[in-house]
């Protein structure tokens, strides 16, 4: 993706861009870069069109693509959610698109942005790669996120600590748009030359420094009964700021990976990082948890998490509040 962004220059824009895949962040970055360079600001009203697939059929799209720009050298046509173009799954329409892609109008830049992945072996899809750019935007693996965030912060002129990266990833997950949005917010509050540490993330992203799911996870790893219960009581008293579902998801994902650690022959930090597809910085937490929770205990923990999840969704809840469910869960994990 970085290579595509570097290649997008005013004089080297391609007539075709077929952008597809499960990660919208990279697709949006490419579109933004094209929009910055393709059409001068004073020409955008006449020669830049942002369309949506649900409003188009193939005939209308090709009419847009084949029209000539108004008093300018080129026009830009962007189609978002292109998977919803009427009749796009029909072979005769795919053939029409293929024919256009093989001989695109030189004065048109046509960008098709799909929110799903396509088979790049199909003839009509491959045609876009012959005269343009064909890009599959894939979700990053968990172990790729730290490097991505470090690079993104570097592009903003700031450094970020690994602890801050861990906090962001565990709080937000694998959502690049949200991750970068939170970093953008933090950068606005950081003085020039200052770095981003865990305290900065907690302050500006809105994570309680002492009472958050990561502190709970840390307490559970260490089997610190007092600390875990302090956090759970705080969650029960502040349910709006600490909804149960995200807490259960994070804990379930963590303990599920600890199960894999038990099954691994290579229990070095690098081996566990490779197995779990996480940065080696995080591997020690999984190794510590594996030492403190036997395989038998872990299966019981997973079972307790599933019961808590059902209760949180109203299944056999009775009079239990979210705080009550969490207190029961933590007791069962630690005892």
N, C-alpha and C positions, 0 to 999 in steps of 0.2 A: 504494500500500500504506500509506503514511504517513497518508493521509486516512482509510482504513478504521480504522486503530488509534486515530486521534483521535476517530472517531465512536463507538467502542465504549465506552459509558458504562453504568453500572448501569441507568439508567432508559430507555436508548434502544437496548437490544439488540434485534436483529431475530429473528423466529421461524425464519429460514432462512439458512444460510450454505453456499454451494456454492464450495468452494475447490479449485482445480485448477491444474495446470501443472508445469513442470519444475524449479522452484526450491522445494525443501521448506522452506528457512529462513523465508521470509515466511509460509508457511502455518502453520508451527509458532508463529511470533510471534503471529499472529492467534488461534490456538487458545489459547495461553497467556493472552492478555489476556482472552478470553472466560471462561476457567476462573477467573481471578482475581475476576471481577465477577459472574458469573451466579448462583452458588449460594453462600450463606453456609457457612462451614466446618462448622458443626454440622449442616447439612442434606445435605452432600455424600454421605454414606453411603446415603441413601435416594433422592436426586433427581439425582445426577450419574452418568452411565454412559459409560464409554469402551469402545467396541466396535471390532471389526476385521471388515472386509468378508468375509474368508474364512469367518467363523463365522456369517454372516447370509444369509438369503434375503429377498426383498422383503416377504413376508408378516410375517416376524418384525420387520423394521425398522419397518414401518408400525404394528405392534402397540405397539412401544416408543414411537413418536412420538405415538400417539393415547391412550396411557394418561394419567391425571391425576396430578399430583404428590402425594406423600404429605405431608399436613399442611403444605403450603407453597404459595407463589404460582406457582412454575414448576419445571420440570425441565430438565436439560441432557443431550442425547444427542449424543455425538461418535462419528463413525464414521471410523476411520483406514483407509487403503488401500481406500477405498470402491469402487474399480474392480473389486475381487474379490467384491463382493456377488453371490451366486448369481443368475443370470438377469438381471443388470442390462442386458445387451445386447439382451434380448428386448423387442419393441415393446409387448407387453401389460403388461409390468412397468414400462416407461418411462411408459406411459399412467397406471398406478396412481400412480407418483411425481409425475407432472404434476398429477393431480387433487388430490393432497395439497398440493402446493406452491401451488396456486391458492386453497386454503382450509385453511391450516395451523392447527393448534390453538394458540390464543393463549398457553397456559400451557407450551408446549414450545419450546425452542430446539434446533433440529436442525442439526448441523454435519456436512456431508459433506466429507471431505478426500481428494482423489484425488492420486496421485503421477504422473499423466499429464495431458495437456491434452485438453479436450473441445471439440467444435464448439459454440460458443455460439449458433449459429443454429438449433440443434435446438429444437423446441417444448418438450420436457420440461426442457431445460437453461434456456431463457429464462424458464420459469415461476418458477424460483428468484429471478431478478432482479426479478420483479414485486412480491414480498412480502418479499424479503430481500436478501442480498448475493451477487453473482456475481463472483468474482475469479479472474483468470488470473495465476498467479505465474510470471513469465518470468525466465529467466536474465539476469543483467546482462551487458552488453557489457564488454569489458576496459577501455574508456575510462570506464566508469561506476564501476569499482571504487574508484579513489582517493577520489572524493567520498563514496561509501558508507562507506568506512573512516574518513574524516575525520569524517563525521557520527556514526558509531557511537562513535568515541572522544569526541567532544563530548558525547554523551549520557551518557558515563561520567565526564565532568568532567575529561578530559585532552586535551592537544593531541598530535598525531603529525606528525613531519616527513615530507616527501615521499620522502626516501631510505628511511625506515623502511617507508613504504607500499610502495615499489618492492620492497624486500627481501621483505616478506611475500607480495606478489602473485606474485613470481617463484618463491618457495619453495613456496607452497601452491597457487597457481592460483585458478581461479574457483569456489571452494568456500566459500560464505558461512558455513556452519556451522563449518568448521575455522578460517576467518579470524577470526571473532568469538570462537571458543573460545580461540584463541591470544592475542588482545587481552585477553580477560578474565583470562587467566593473567598477562599482563604487568602489567595494571592493579593486581593484588594486590601487586605488588612495587615499584610506583612510589609515591613519597611525594606527598602532597597538594601540588599546585602544580607538580610536575615534569612535563615532557613526555616523550614516547616518541621516542627517536631510533634510528638504525640500530644503535648499540652496545647499546642496551637490548633490541632485538629479537634480536640475535645472542646475547646473554647468556641470555635467558629462553625463547626459542623453541628454542634448542639448535643454532644454526647456528655453525659454526666461523668465527671472525672473519677468519682469513687464508685458510683452505682450504675453500671452498664453491663450488658451481656458478656462482654469480654473479661471484665473483672470477675463475673460469676463463673465463667469458663475457667479462668485461672484458679479460682478458689476450688472448683471441682477437681481440676487436675491435681492440685496439692492436697485434696481431701481436707480442706480447711472448713470444718463444720461451722464455726462461729462466723467467719467472714461470709460464707455462702448464705447463711440465714439472715445476716444483716442486709445483704443485697436483695434477697427475696422479699423481706418485709418492706423494704423501700419500694420495690416493684408493686407490691400489693397496695401500698398507700398512694401510688402514682400510676394507676393503670393506663391512663390516656397517653402518658409519655413512654410507657413500657408495655405495649401490647404483647400478648402472649405468643401469637403465631410466629413472628420473626425470631423470638427467643428460642422456641422449639425447633425451628428450622436450623438455626445456627448450631444448637447443641446436637441435634440429630446428625447433621453433616460431620461434625467433629468426631463424635463417638463412633460413627460408621467407619471413618478412616482409621480410628484407633484399632478397630477390628482387623483391618488389613495389615496393620503393623504387626499384630500378633502372628499373622499367617506368613509373614515375610522371613526369609532366611537371612537376608542382609539387613541388619538393624543399625547400620551406620547412618549418620545424619544425611550423607549424600545419597545412600541407598534408599532411605525412606523418602527423601525429597523427590527422587526419581519415580518411585513407586506411586506416590500420592499426587504427583505433578504439582508440587508446591515448591516455593523457594526454600533453600536449605536453612534459611534463618528461622522458618517456622517448624522445622522438623523436630527440634528438641521438645516442643510442647507435646507432640504426638508420642514421642518416645517416653517422656515422663508419665504421660497418662497410661501408656501400656505397662509401665512398671507398677503403677498404683492400682490398676484394674485388671484383674485376671480375665481370661477369655470367658469363663463362666459368668463372672460379674458383668462383663460387657453385654452379653446377650440379655441379661436381666435389665440392664440400663436401657437398651434399645427397646425392649418390651414396654418399660415404664414410659418412655418417650412417646411411643405409639398410643398408649392408653391416655396419656395427657393430651395428645393431639385430638383424639376422639372426643374427650370431655370438653376441650376448648371449642369444639364445633357443635356442642349441644347433645352429644350422645351419652346418655346415662350420667348427666352432670349432677342432677339433684339440686341441692342448694349451694353447691360449690361456686365460689367466685374464681376469677382468673388467679388471684393471689393464693387462694386455697389450693388450686390445682398445682401451682408452682411449688408451694410449700411441701405438698405430698410428694411431688416429683423429686425435689432435692433431697428429701429424707430418704426416699427409696434408692437414689443414686449413691448416697454417702453411707448407707447402712446395709 
